[in-house]
Amino acid sequence: MLNNFKILTITHKNVPLKALSQFIVPSVDEAELEGKLNILKTQFEIEELMYLATCNRVMYFFYTDQNISDTFVTKFLAQANIDFQPNLIEYYENAITLLEGHDALEHLLEVAASIDSMVIGEREILRQLRTAFEQCNGWNLTDDHIRMAMQLSVETAKKVYSNTRIGEKPISVVSLAIQKLLQSQFPKTGKLLLIGAGQTNLLVTKFLKKHQFENVTVFNRTIGKAKSLAGMVGGTAFSLEKLNTYQDGFDGIIICTGSDTALLNDELYAQLLQGDDTKKLIIDLAIPNNVEKSVVENFNVNYIEIENLKSLAKENMAFRQNEISKAKEIIVERLIEFNKIHQQRQIEKAMRHVPQQIKAVKAHAMNEVFKKDLENLDEDALEVLERVMNYMEKRCISIPMKAAKDSV
Ligand SMILES: NC(=O)c1ccc[n+]([C@@H]2O[C@H](COP(=O)([O-])OP(=O)(O)OC[C@H]3O[C@@H](n4cnc5c(N)ncnc54)[C@H](OP(=O)(O)O)[C@@H]3O)[C@@H](O)[C@H]2O)c1
């Protein structure tokens, strides 16, 4: 029965992230997605279907006794996404992975435990997986088999996260930058200048909000974006050109723009200091750096730059990778248990009707076959017979159930 679990997947490991879009089910809203997935399930006669699309992977999880041939895969992907041309199947031949039975379940568990992710140990995937299941379950695409596999994957992922150190030590440069900020004992009321309001500083701002930094001033070329970030932390916004005349002082700077030349030079930095000679913290997340080297050499600064954070991220990634073997041990154990649990469940389902059938046999015997014989019995004899029949009924139900369970 485990052989009926099948996964068709394309992941970051085998294709550039941009190429993943060719394998998704395009939809403008949930209703359209539900409709398209239901058509796929019906048209390809799949007993149960679950669909997951993230920035790391597209995964179709099936429960079906069908043989998934190359023709099935080509037709399925072409039906899923109209932009998927049949010739792409050859181009992506080595990237499209089909897994069956134990291998499919093992992959599901590795995805849930985040050891197959681009960012190993990132728990977001577990949330995405659960959401995908709840959605597909709500749309009647899944049933008991995928429900059981999902329960197993969630429990296993939790066990991996709590029994290994796979999720420890940050590996994004932004979270490492915030860790440095916190480690530097920078006061929550300290005045922070945030220069740039792109995606990176948006993430920085989310962390600043989370850690309750309350004195943030944002500068950006486009004032609207500066306002939006400042609004998230109750801060003030200015357009970037106002930086040259800013006179309100600061305690730290986080700078990250797409400028290909340094924005913060000696002259501007001296101007921002307004005569303050205490040590300042500067976090420069831009590539190339947005702070001129001379600022670091000539002023009293604790300078944290992206290259150092990137090498720290690499070390932390290596640390997490070392935890993968421990996570795999947990997955192997859980898969062995699941094999038994799944078989038992199938037996329970197959034997669900046994009690009713035995009750019906008893009723038929008493009310039809032996009706006349029973009419000749006195009350005491009838009562004894009734007790014997009830006893036999219970045994007839429990003996085959136990035998079937013991055979697993
Ligand atoms: N994305 C990442 O994962 C990541 C991680 C670490 C570091 N970085 C580095 O961070 C920098 C910005 O990345 P991002 O993802 O935040 O980019 P982004 O979302 O494209 O934002 C770019 C930001 O830089 C500003 N900008 C662009 N060119 C400028 C110029 N010539 N002068 C002044 N401001 C300018 C933009 O201002 P407007 O709003 O006015 O356009 C915007 O605030 C890059 O150096 C990148 O290498 C990125």
The ligand as a MOL file (V3000), in Angstrom:
LIG
                    3D

  0  0  0     0  0            999 V3000
M  V30 BEGIN CTAB
M  V30 COUNTS 48 52 0 0 0
M  V30 BEGIN ATOM
M  V30 1 N 18.1690 40.8130 -1.3260 0
M  V30 2 C 19.0330 40.1880 -0.5440 0
M  V30 3 O 18.8390 39.0350 -0.1420 0
M  V30 4 C 20.2510 40.9320 -0.0500 0
M  V30 5 C 20.8980 40.4860 1.0770 0
M  V30 6 C 21.9710 41.2060 1.5330 0
M  V30 7 C 22.3940 42.3350 0.8440 0
M  V30 8 N 21.8190 42.7260 -0.2650 0 CHG=1
M  V30 9 C 22.3320 43.9140 -0.9190 0
M  V30 10 O 21.4960 44.9840 -0.4880 0
M  V30 11 C 21.4660 45.9850 -1.4860 0
M  V30 12 C 20.0170 46.3370 -1.7470 0
M  V30 13 O 19.3160 45.1500 -1.9390 0
M  V30 14 P 17.7470 45.0930 -1.8460 0
M  V30 15 O 17.3700 43.6810 -1.9830 0
M  V30 16 O 17.2580 45.8470 -0.6620 0 CHG=-1
M  V30 17 O 17.3780 45.8770 -3.1910 0
M  V30 18 P 16.0310 46.5600 -3.6170 0
M  V30 19 O 14.8570 45.9810 -2.9730 0
M  V30 20 O 16.0960 46.6550 -5.1000 0
M  V30 21 O 16.1960 48.0490 -3.0520 0
M  V30 22 C 17.2100 48.8720 -3.4710 0
M  V30 23 C 17.2800 50.0760 -2.5380 0
M  V30 24 O 18.4080 50.8400 -2.8760 0
M  V30 25 C 17.9790 52.1400 -3.2890 0
M  V30 26 N 18.8680 52.5460 -4.3900 0
M  V30 27 C 19.1110 51.8860 -5.5330 0
M  V30 28 N 20.0340 52.5340 -6.2660 0
M  V30 29 C 20.3550 53.6430 -5.5730 0
M  V30 30 C 21.2430 54.7250 -5.8140 0
M  V30 31 N 21.9970 54.7940 -6.9130 0
M  V30 32 N 21.3310 55.6640 -4.8810 0
M  V30 33 C 20.6050 55.6170 -3.7610 0
M  V30 34 N 19.7450 54.6400 -3.4610 0
M  V30 35 C 19.6220 53.6600 -4.3690 0
M  V30 36 C 16.5450 51.9680 -3.7010 0
M  V30 37 O 15.8880 53.2090 -3.6060 0
M  V30 38 P 14.4700 53.4290 -4.3120 0
M  V30 39 O 13.4700 52.8760 -3.3450 0
M  V30 40 O 14.3550 54.8800 -4.4900 0
M  V30 41 O 14.5060 52.6640 -5.6070 0
M  V30 42 C 16.0770 50.9710 -2.6500 0
M  V30 43 O 15.8790 51.5890 -1.4020 0
M  V30 44 C 22.2520 45.4350 -2.6580 0
M  V30 45 O 23.5720 45.9570 -2.5890 0
M  V30 46 C 22.2600 43.9520 -2.4030 0
M  V30 47 O 23.3850 43.3310 -2.9700 0
M  V30 48 C 20.7020 42.0660 -0.7150 0
M  V30 END ATOM
M  V30 BEGIN BOND
M  V30 1 1 1 2
M  V30 2 2 2 3
M  V30 3 1 2 4
M  V30 4 1 4 5
M  V30 5 2 4 48
M  V30 6 2 5 6
M  V30 7 1 6 7
M  V30 8 2 7 8
M  V30 9 1 8 9
M  V30 10 1 8 48
M  V30 11 1 9 10
M  V30 12 1 9 46
M  V30 13 1 10 11
M  V30 14 1 11 12
M  V30 15 1 11 44
M  V30 16 1 12 13
M  V30 17 1 13 14
M  V30 18 2 14 15
M  V30 19 1 14 16
M  V30 20 1 14 17
M  V30 21 1 17 18
M  V30 22 2 18 19
M  V30 23 1 18 20
M  V30 24 1 18 21
M  V30 25 1 21 22
M  V30 26 1 22 23
M  V30 27 1 23 24
M  V30 28 1 23 42
M  V30 29 1 24 25
M  V30 30 1 25 26
M  V30 31 1 25 36
M  V30 32 1 26 27
M  V30 33 1 26 35
M  V30 34 2 27 28
M  V30 35 1 28 29
M  V30 36 1 29 30
M  V30 37 2 29 35
M  V30 38 1 30 31
M  V30 39 2 30 32
M  V30 40 1 32 33
M  V30 41 2 33 34
M  V30 42 1 34 35
M  V30 43 1 36 37
M  V30 44 1 36 42
M  V30 45 1 37 38
M  V30 46 2 38 39
M  V30 47 1 38 40
M  V30 48 1 38 41
M  V30 49 1 42 43
M  V30 50 1 44 45
M  V30 51 1 44 46
M  V30 52 1 46 47
M  V30 END BOND
M  V30 END CTAB
M  END
